[in-house]
Amino acid sequence: MLKFKEGIDIVQEIGQIDTAEGARKVLKERLDAEQYQRIEGFQNHPFVLLKIANAILMCEPDRVFINTGSEADKQVIREMALIKGEEDALPMKGHTIHFDLKEEQGRIIDRTYYISNDDEVVSSLALRMGRNEALETVRKGMGGIMRGKTMIVGFYSRGPVGAPASNPAIEITSSAYVSHSAEILYRNTYADFEKEAEKLGHFYTNIHSEGLNRPEDLPDARVLMDRAHRTTYAYKCTYAGNTLLLKKGNHRFSVDRSVYEKTGQELAEHMFITLMKDPQGRLTGIAGAAPSGCGKTTTAMAGDEFVGDDLAQMWIAADGSVRAINPECGIFGIVEDVNREGDPILMGCLREPGTEVIWSNVLIDEKGVPHWTGNGEEQPTKGRNFQGPWEKGMKDAKGKEIPISHPNARCTLASTALSNYSPLAEDSAGVDTRVITYSGRDSNTMPPVWAARNSDEGVVIGACIVSAATATEVGASGVKRAPWANAPFIPGALGDYMDAQFKFFGSNKIDDDKRPVMAGLNYFLTHEARGGNSKKLLGEKRDVKVWLAWLERRAHKAVPAIETPIGYIPKYDDLKALFQKRIDKVYPRDLYDKQFSLYIDNIVNRIDLQLESYGKEKDLPAKLFDILKAQRQGLIALKKKYGAIVTPAQLEQAEASAA
């Protein structure tokens, strides 16, 4: 069991300041008069001052800048990023380009650790470092790392101020790029920070420095997360997934909080949030999990009103509904395959004046225009990208052609730039969430959409996400399990997390009429997987609007479904009508049969993979295995009766005979 505030607080042990009076003395000595005046008003929460003072003593910056979130302060940070060379200005007003080291184009999972006390259980999918070793690692790696630099201190809320599941967080960094990104992606709550920290009883702290930003330093780079003291440390790295620890670093702390403090009451998920509108104008909240690089942004933008594309905090409200907020208020989105056809609103922000955008690791052509793989536009033959000067046909040291942009190239922009940004995104009451989806890059197994028969089976859908590895993790390859698309961010025992999922979605505090439909999504099926010769998708990206629309109607009991061992699948006539209404597209019966036939052997193999892998874990809820075995048994029975491929018509026949 995780115990908060257990063991030494590493930054305090290094800084040796343990009283508010001592912290104020350090701040008065190290800050100029203007900056000290900005921090002097923090009186009610001495731990805030302690974290900042000890970080200063540990990192030894030449100057400290307290960011109040004013437009003037934001401009100071923008200019600092340009002066330091962390960003370069582009011809389109408000656009800049940031390049990470070519060796650091994703999360450095092999150098990312949870700091743990001796008796704490850490996820079997993660790396652990004992507290004493971590103390020496941080002391050596971060001691004096900001000499000659400016430390920027910002105060943020991970969610709308006043929401029950928002989390206050401090970002301390020497990187103007990181601070610039934080100002776009999070709500600067300098004026409300102490009040929120008092109300919620905690805050997160993030301490980062890029160091000298040299390739030779990368082997020594570390990302360390102290669960007990809710503090992250990162150094000698620049990629935002490793440095902007308000994001995935603090998401991990929020997972801990939901599992060990708010069991059955809150969840912290790797999910988009969007809203679908029916013809009568009814809005339905949808949240969905998918591993990074698997279409979360595209799916989020497929809704009628956008809330978020990456993270969600959820809780059970007093009225018995499940409510969700986005900890962020911006997008740090992968741009590969973002184009006018699939992402018209986002493309408008990226290609038309008026939006502040930080580009990262795309190609910049000779005119200063960003380009990326799959943008649907004419591509230049030369420019500058993630690995330096680039010309079409260039190959790397292994003889592999270098793409125009890195697969993990990103754009950072504020959600308010999107024309479909929902007013509910800033409502502290959250979004009434009636649909939960889980998806991954599954090319050959599951249908495009299927709905669980109950909340326990829904949790199992999330537990059994399987996906092709993406470019978001350095060195990752192949196909792997991705439980809830949240596994890299689950600090504790997987059994504890799973138990919290069953308790939350199965809670009797949720009104049965408001209980979310839980479902699987998969729009990565290929023609090849269904008897064709092409590896192209069996369908289009825009089809996801239909899958979401069907789930919206299912949540309100407005459409029937076909019951199968894996859950409910849509009927053809309902999808045919939705394709026509939602995207003005003809949906032929033969395509429906290809997409929604159950390929029994593939699904059974998928279940066996889960049973084998989860069988190696300790203390998992028994209902996971019971549900998977029951699904397997039902699929084998279908195979005996109809063969290895069971069509929707046969599934309807089997359903009728069972009734």
N, C-alpha and C positions, 0 to 999 in steps of 0.2 A: 504494500500500500504506500502511495506517495504521501510524504509528510512535508507540508509547506513550511518554509523558514527553518528547515532542519540543516544543521551543519554550518560551516563558515560561509559568509557572503564573500565571494572571491574578491570583488572590486574593493570592498570595504577592508578586507584583510591586507590588500596591497596598499591602499591609500591610508589606512590606519586612522581614519576619522570616524568616530562613532556617536557624536552628539550633534544636535542641530546648531549649537553655539560654535562648535569647531568647524562645521560646514560653512556657516556664514562667514567666519573669519577667513577661510581659504578663498571663498568666492569674492570677498571684498579685496583680498590681496591680488588675486589673479585676473579679475575682470576690470575693464575700465569703468569709469563712472556711469556712462550711459547703460552699459550692459548690466552692471550690478543693480541699477535702479529697476531694470526689467525683471530681475529675479528676486529682488528684495521683498516684493509683495507676497511671495510664497511663505506663509506663516503657519498654516494649519496642518501641513503634512510634512513633517521634518524628513521623512524618508526620501522625498523628492530631492531635497537639497543634499542629503547624504550621498545619493547615487551620483549626482553631478559633480560634487566636490571630490569624491574619491576617484571618479573617472578622470578628472583633471590631473590629480596627483599621479595617477597611473600612467596616463598618456603624455603628459607634459607638453600641451600645445603652447605655441607662442601667443595665441589670442583666442578668446572665446566669443562667439556670436550667439546671442539669445534670439531665436527667430520667433517673433510674435505673430507671424502669419499675415501681417499687413502687406499691402501691395508693394510698399517701399522695400520691405524685407525680402519679399519674393524676388524683386528685381535685383537686389544685392546678390542673392544666391545665383540667379541666372547669369549675371555678369561674372561672378566668381568661377562658375563652371567653364565659361569661355576663356577667361584669363589663365586658368590652370591648364587648359587644353583637354579637360575631361569631355567637353562637347565642342563642336564647331557649328557656327551659324550656317544655315542654308538660305538660298535666295527667297524661298517663301517665308513671309513674316511669321515669327513664332515657331519655326521649325529648326531643330538642331539635330546633329548626328553624334552618337556616342559609340565608340568601338571598344569592346572588351579585348583583352589579349586573345590571340587566336587559339591559345591552349585552354582558355576559360570561357567556353560558350554555353555553359549550363551549370546546374548545381553540382558542386564537388562532393558527391555523396560519400566518396571514399575518405574524405577529410572532415566529415561532419559528425559530431559526437554529442550525445547527451551526457551532461555532467550528473553523476548519480552518487548518492550515499550508498554505503555497503549493502544495506538490506533492501534497496529498491530494485524492483523488477523493471527491466527495459525491454522494449519490443524486440523480438527475435529477428526482426527485419532491419534493425538499426545497430549503430556502433555505440559503445558505452565507454566513458572515461571516469575513473574514480575521482573524488573531489580533491584529494591531495595532489594527484598527478595533474589535474586540471589547473590547480592553483599555480603550479610551477610552469605549466605550459602557457598560461595567460601572462604570468609575470615575465617570462622570457620573450614571448611573442609580441606583447603590447606595451611593455615597459618603455616609455620614452618614444613611442612610435609616432607621435604627433609633433615632435620637435620641428620647428620651422613651418608648422602648419596652423591653420585656424580650425578650432573645434566648433562645429555648428550644433546647437541644441534646439530641438523642436518638440512641441507638445501636441499630441494627436489623440483622436478618439477613433477606435476601430468600430465604427457604426455611428448612427445618429445620436447626438447628445440626448440623454434621457431614456434611451432604450434599455430594457432590463438586461440584454445580452451584449451591450456594447462594452468595450474594454479600453481604458485609457493606456497610452503608451508613450514613452520618451524615446526619441531617436537622437543618438549622439554619434556624430560622424565627422571625419575630416574630408569627406568627399562631397563636393558641391553637387555633383551629379546625383548622388544618393538623396541629398536633401531636396534638390529640385524635383526628383521623382516623387518623394514623399508629399511634397506640396500639391502635386497633381492627383495623387492616388488616395490621399487620406484627408480627413477633416482636421485642420489645425484648430485646436481648442485651447490655445494659450489662456484665454480669459476664463474658461470653465474647467480647466484641468484639475485643480485642487478639489473643486466641488464634486466632480465626477469620481475622483479617486476616493474621496471620503465616503460617498454614497455606496460605491461598489465594494469598497474595502480592499482594493488592490490596484496596482498598475504594473505594466511591463516596462523593462528597460532594455535598450539596445545600444551596444557600444561597438563601433566599427572604425577601422582605418585601412585605407588601401595601401599604406606603406609607400614604398618607392615605385610600386606598380611595374615590376620587371618580371619577365618570364622565368628567370632563374629563381625567383622567390616563391613561385607557385607551389612547388613541393612542400614548402613550409606553411602554406596557407591553411587556416583552420576556421571552422564554424563550430562554436561550442554553445550549447544551450543548457543553462542551469535551471532545471525544472523547479527545484525547491525555492529558489529566490527569483524566479521568473525574469532572468537576465540572460541576454545573449551576448556573445563575444565573437567578432569576426575580424580577420586581419589578412593582409596581403592578397586581397581578392577584390574584384570590381563588378562582376556580373550581378545584376540586381537580385537574382534568386539567392545569392550568397551574402549580399550586403544590405539590401533593404529588408532588414529583419522584422520590421513592422508587418511584413507579409507572411511568409511561411514560417519564420521563426516564432512569431507571436501566435500564429495559427496553431502551432504545436502546444503552446501554453494554454490556448483556449480549449483544445481537445482535452488536455489534462483536467482543466477546470470542469468541463462538462461530464467527464467520466468519474472524477473523484470528489468533486464538491457539489455538483448539480445533477447527480445520477437520476435519470428518468425525468428530468425537468428541462434540461438544455442539451443542445448538440452543437458542435463546431465542425462544419463539413466543407469538403473541397467541391463546392457546388455553384453553378450559375443560379440566378433567380430571374424569372421573366413572368409576364402576364399575358394570357390569351383572352381575347374578347369574343363572345358569341354574337350572333346576328342581332340580339336584343340589347347588346352593350354590357352584358355581365362580364366582369373581370375575374379571372381565376389565376391564382398564383401557382407557379410551377418552379420547383427547384430540382436541379439535376447534377449528378456527379459524373465526371469523366476524367481520366488521367490527363495531365498537361499535354497539349498537342493533339488531342483527340476530338476537337470540335466544340469545346464548351462555348467559346465566344460566338461561333456561328449559330449554335443552338439557342443561346441566349438572345441573339439578335433576331431569331426567327419568330419570337413572340411579338405581340402587338405593342407592349410597353416593356422596355428594358430596365432592369434593376441592377444586375451585376453579372459578371462572367466567370468568376473564379472561386469566391469564398462565400459561405453563408453561416450565420449564427441563428439558431432556431430555439424557440421555447414554446411551452404550452401556455396559452393565455387563459385568463379567468373565464372567458366565454366558451372554452373547450376547443378552440381552434389552435392549429399549429401556425406560429408566426415566424417569419424569417426577415432578417436584415442583411444587407451587404456591409461587411466591415470596411470596404473600400468605397470610394466615390469616383473611381477612374478605372481605366483599362491598361493593363500591361499585357498586351495580346500578341500572340504569334501571328505574323503576317503571311507566312507561306500559304498560298492558295486563297488568300483574300482577294476577291475580284468583284467587278460590277455585277456579275450574274448572281453570285451567292451572297454578297455582302454590300448591297448598294448604299445603305446609310453610312456604314463605316467608311466605305470608299469615298463618299462625299466629304467626310472630315479629313481624310488623308490627302485628297487631291485638289480640294478647293480651299481658297484662303479663308481665314477666320478662326482656325483651331490651333491652339498650342500643341505641338507634337514633339516628343523626344523619340527619334528613331534610334535603333541599335542594331548593328551588325547586318544591315542591308547594304546594297551596292549604291554608291553615289556616282552618277555619271558626270561627264565633263561640264555639264550645265548646272550641276548641283541638285539634280532631281533624284530622289530615292527610287530604287527598283528592287523587285524581289521575285522569287520563283512563284509561278502560278498566278501572277497578277492580271493575266489576260490582256496584256499590253505588249506593244513592240519592245523588244529588249535591246539595250545597247550592247555594243561589242567590247567596250572597255570602260574602266572606271576604277573606283577604290571600294574594296569591301572588307570583310572581317579578317582577311589574311594579308591585306596590303594592296598594292596595285594589281589590277585584274584585267585580263583579256580573254575573250571567248576562246575556249579550247585549252586553256591553261590546265596543267595537271600538277598534282601534289607529289611528294617524294615517293609515294607508293604507286604512282602512275594513274591515279584516279582523277577524273576531271573535276575541277573545282567549280561548284555551282555559283550562280550569280549572287546568291545570298545564303547565309547560313540557315539551315532548317529551323533554328531557334531564334531567328531574327525577330525583333519585336517593335511595336509602336506603343508609346505611352501617351495617353490623352485623358482629359477629364470627361466623365460621363455626361456632364451637362452639355457637352458639344453635340451629343447625339439627339437627333430630332425626335426619337421615340423614347427618350429617358422619362421614366415614370415619376410623377410627383410623389408617389408612395415610397420611393427610394429614400427620401429624407424624413419619412414619418416615423417617429419613435415607437409607434404602435406596431410597426412591421407589416409585412405582406401576409394576408390570409392564404396559407399554402395548402392546396388541395391535391397536388400531384407531386410525386417524388420519382425521378428517373435515375437509372444507372446505365452507363454505356462505356464502351471501349472500342479499339480497332479490331473488330472480329470479322475477318474476311469470309469465313466459311461455315459458321455454325448457327447462330441464333437468328430469328426473324427480325424485321425492322422494329417491331414494337410488340410487347406482350405485357400483360398486367397480372400482378400477383393476386391470388385468391383471398389472402388475408395479410395482416401486417407482418406476421412471422415469416411467411414466404417472401414478403417484400424485403425484409432484412437479409434473407439468404440471397436474393438477386444481387444486392449490394456486395455481399461477402464474396460473390463468385464472379466478379468482373475479370475478364481475361482480355489482354490487349497486347498488340504489337508494341514494342518499346519505341519511344519517340526521342527526339533530339534534346529534350529538356534535361537529361541526365548525362553527364560526361561519361563516356565509355559504355553506355547501355546498348544492348542489341537483343534481337530475337523476340519471341513471344513469351509473356510472363503473366502471372496472376497479379491483379491490382485491386485488392479488397477495398471496396467503397471508394476507389480512386484516392484514398486517404492514407494508405499504408505507410508511405514515406514520412507522414506527419503524425503518426500515432506513437507517442513516446513510451507509453506503458505496455503492459501485457495485452496481447491481442484479445485474450479471453475477457478481460475487463471491458475493453472497448465494445466488443460484440454484445456482452451482457447489457451494457448501457443502451445499445441500439434496440435490443428487444424490449427493454423496459420503457424506453421513450415511445416508440411507435405503438407498443401494445398497452400503453397507459390507459387506465380507466378514467383519467382526467380529460382525455380527448373525447369530445362528443362524437358518437358514431356517425352522425350525419355530416360531420366535418372532418372525419378521419381521412387522411390523404390516400389516394390510390397510389400504390407503389409499383413501378414498372421498369422493364428493361428497354433500352433503345439501342439500335444498331443500324446505322446507315453506311456501314463499310462492307456489306456483302458484295461479292464480285460475281460477274457473269461466269467466270471459271468455276466458282464454287457451286454453281447451279446448272452445270452441264455445258457451258459455253467455252469459248476459246480465249476470251479477253479477260485481262486483269482489271478492267475498268469497273467502276461501281455499277451495281445492279439498281439503277435509279440515279437521282440527282441530289445534290446538297439541299436544294430548296424543298425536297419532299418532306424534310423534317417538320415543316409547318403543318403538314397533314397528320403526321404521327402525334404531334403535340395537340392538335385540334381534336383528334379522336380521344386522347386521354382526358382532355378538358371535358368532353361530353360524357365520357365514362365516369368521371368524378361526380357528375351531377345526375348519374343514372339515366342518361338520355339516349344511350345506345346499348343494344344487347352485345353479346360476345360468344365466341366458341370456347368451351372449357377444354383444356388439355392438361396433361400431367405437369407441364411447366407453368401453367397459368392460363389466362384468357387471351385469345387473339381476336382481331377485328373480323367482322363479316365483310364480304366483298362489296355489297351494295352500299354500305355505310362509307367505306373508303372511296369508292367511285364518286359518290356525291361530294365528299369533302375535297377530293382532288379538283373537282370542277369548281367548287365554291372558293376554296382557299388559294389555289394557284393557277386556275384556269387551264387544267391539264387533263388530257384523256388518260385514264388508267385502265389498261386492258386486263382481262381476266387471266391471261396466260402469265403476265408479270406478277399478278397477285399470287397465283399458284406457285411460282418459283420462289417468291419471297417468303411465303407463309407455310409452305410444306415443311414438315419436321424431318430433318435428316438425322434419324435416330442414332446411328453409330457416332456421328460427330458430337451430338449432345451427351450421349452416354460417356464418351471419352472425356468430355469436359467435366462431367460430374465426377468421374473416377479421378481426374487430376485434383479436383478439390478435396475429395475424400482422403486421398493419399497425403496431400500437402497439409491439410488441417489435422490429419491424424498424428502428425509430428508435433503439434502444438500442445501446450499444457492447459488444462482447466478451461476448455471451451464449453459453452452451453450445449447440452446433449441435443437440444431441438434442431441445431444445425444439421447434425448427422441424420437425425430422424427424417427431416424434410428431404434431404438429398437422396437418401435411400428410398423413400417413398416415390419420389419423382423418377428415379432410375427404374424401379419396379414397374411403374405405370408405362414408361417408355418401352421397356422390353415386352410388355403385354401387347402394346400397339404393334410392335415389329412382328411379333408372332402372327398377328391377325392380318396385317396389311403389307408387311415387308419393310425394307430399310428406309424407304421414303414414304411418308404419310401425308397425303394432300389435305387441304382444308375440308374438302367434301367428305373425305373419309373420317376426318376428325369430328365433323358434325354427325356423321352416321354413328360413330363410336359414342358420342355424347348422348344421342337419342336412345341408343340401346342400353346405356348405363342407367338412364332415367326410367 
